[in-house]
């Protein structure tokens, strides 16, 4: 079962950690902001000026949602790993015989 756990731990945690870092680290956030600023400018240039405030506000809301989702997924993965540990410690088979 160790191989299943390591696989889940490595891939899930790595992926979620990268997502969280990308959305919450000041340096990564600035890089993300910089790369998205040009896209946002293009989008704003195509919309009337009176819509700009709402567009920017919804973009910020989207980023906050992505951060919250990444944190929730990390917590969920930790709970899954704890469940694997608990089941394994009780000798519960986690998969059938090959």
VMD Tcl script that draws the C-alpha trace (Angstrom):
set ca {
  {0.00 0.00 0.00}
  {2.98 2.26 0.41}
  {3.26 2.71 -3.37}
  {-0.38 3.84 -3.60}
  {0.09 6.26 -0.72}
  {3.35 7.67 -2.08}
  {1.79 8.08 -5.50}
  {-1.24 9.88 -4.08}
  {0.88 11.94 -1.70}
  {3.43 13.00 -4.26}
  {1.14 13.80 -7.17}
  {-1.77 15.30 -5.25}
  {0.23 17.34 -2.76}
  {2.68 18.53 -5.39}
  {-0.09 19.64 -7.74}
  {-2.09 21.36 -5.02}
  {0.96 23.00 -3.50}
  {1.96 24.42 -6.87}
  {-1.55 25.78 -7.40}
  {-1.62 27.35 -3.94}
  {1.83 28.89 -4.39}
  {0.85 30.29 -7.77}
  {-2.16 32.04 -6.31}
  {-0.91 33.13 -2.89}
  {2.85 33.68 -3.00}
  {3.63 37.40 -3.36}
  {6.29 36.75 -6.02}
  {4.19 34.24 -7.94}
  {1.13 36.40 -7.53}
  {3.02 39.34 -9.01}
  {4.19 37.20 -11.92}
  {0.65 35.95 -12.46}
  {-0.65 39.51 -12.20}
  {1.95 40.75 -14.67}
  {1.17 38.07 -17.22}
  {-2.54 38.62 -16.82}
  {-2.40 42.39 -16.80}
  {-1.91 42.49 -20.56}
  {-4.86 40.12 -21.02}
  {-6.97 42.23 -18.67}
  {-5.94 45.42 -20.50}
  {-7.02 43.85 -23.79}
  {-10.34 42.83 -22.27}
  {-10.90 46.28 -20.78}
  {-10.00 47.96 -24.07}
  {-12.86 46.06 -25.72}
  {-15.45 47.06 -23.11}
  {-16.99 50.42 -22.23}
  {-15.14 52.29 -19.47}
  {-18.16 52.18 -17.16}
  {-17.83 48.36 -17.05}
  {-14.14 48.35 -16.05}
  {-14.66 48.49 -12.30}
  {-17.01 45.49 -12.39}
  {-14.68 43.49 -14.66}
  {-11.71 44.04 -12.33}
  {-13.82 43.28 -9.24}
  {-15.00 39.96 -10.69}
  {-11.44 39.08 -11.71}
  {-10.31 39.59 -8.09}
  {-13.24 37.49 -6.89}
  {-12.19 34.73 -9.29}
  {-8.63 34.70 -7.96}
  {-9.84 34.59 -4.36}
  {-12.08 31.66 -5.29}
  {-9.17 29.81 -6.90}
  {-7.07 30.31 -3.76}
  {-9.90 29.07 -1.53}
  {-10.44 26.05 -3.78}
  {-6.73 25.13 -3.73}
  {-6.65 25.36 0.07}
  {-9.77 23.23 0.35}
  {-8.30 20.61 -2.01}
  {-5.12 20.46 0.06}
  {-7.16 19.92 3.23}
  {-9.22 17.23 1.47}
  {-6.04 15.45 0.30}
  {-4.64 15.54 3.85}
  {-7.88 14.01 5.14}
  {-7.65 11.30 2.47}
  {-4.07 10.48 3.48}
  {-5.11 10.35 7.15}
  {-7.90 7.95 6.19}
  {-5.39 5.74 4.34}
  {-3.15 5.74 7.42}
  {-6.05 4.86 9.71}
  {-7.33 2.04 7.50}
  {-3.83 0.69 6.97}
  {-3.11 0.72 10.72}
  {-6.24 -1.41 11.27}
  {-5.18 -3.85 8.56}
  {-8.10 -3.03 6.28}
  {-7.28 -4.16 2.71}
  {-7.19 -1.16 0.42}
  {-7.23 -3.06 -2.86}
  {-7.87 -6.56 -4.11}
  {-5.21 -9.11 -4.94}
  {-3.73 -8.68 -8.43}
}
mol new
graphics top color blue
foreach p $ca { graphics top sphere $p radius 0.5 }
foreach p [lrange $ca 0 end-1] q [lrange $ca 1 end] { graphics top cylinder $p $q radius 0.2 }
display resetview
